[in-house]
């Protein structure tokens, strides 16, 4: 699945829980905050998923993070 975070808010997601998109009400991974601060691509592996955190930048500033999770 793919999600986009602006700060701590998930603004877009391809991930569904039932027929609803996973947006508000779900915890923001701590790695999102770390990626915003560092501005560097990061990856983790947990629960059988490879998760990649990609910083989205405006100039040198990270303004959002896109996450991609694959089994």
Secondary structure, DSSP 8 states (H G I E B T S, - for coil): -EEEEETTEEEEES-EETTEE--TTS---HHHHHHHHH-S-EEEEETTEEEEEEEEEETTEEEEEEEEEE-
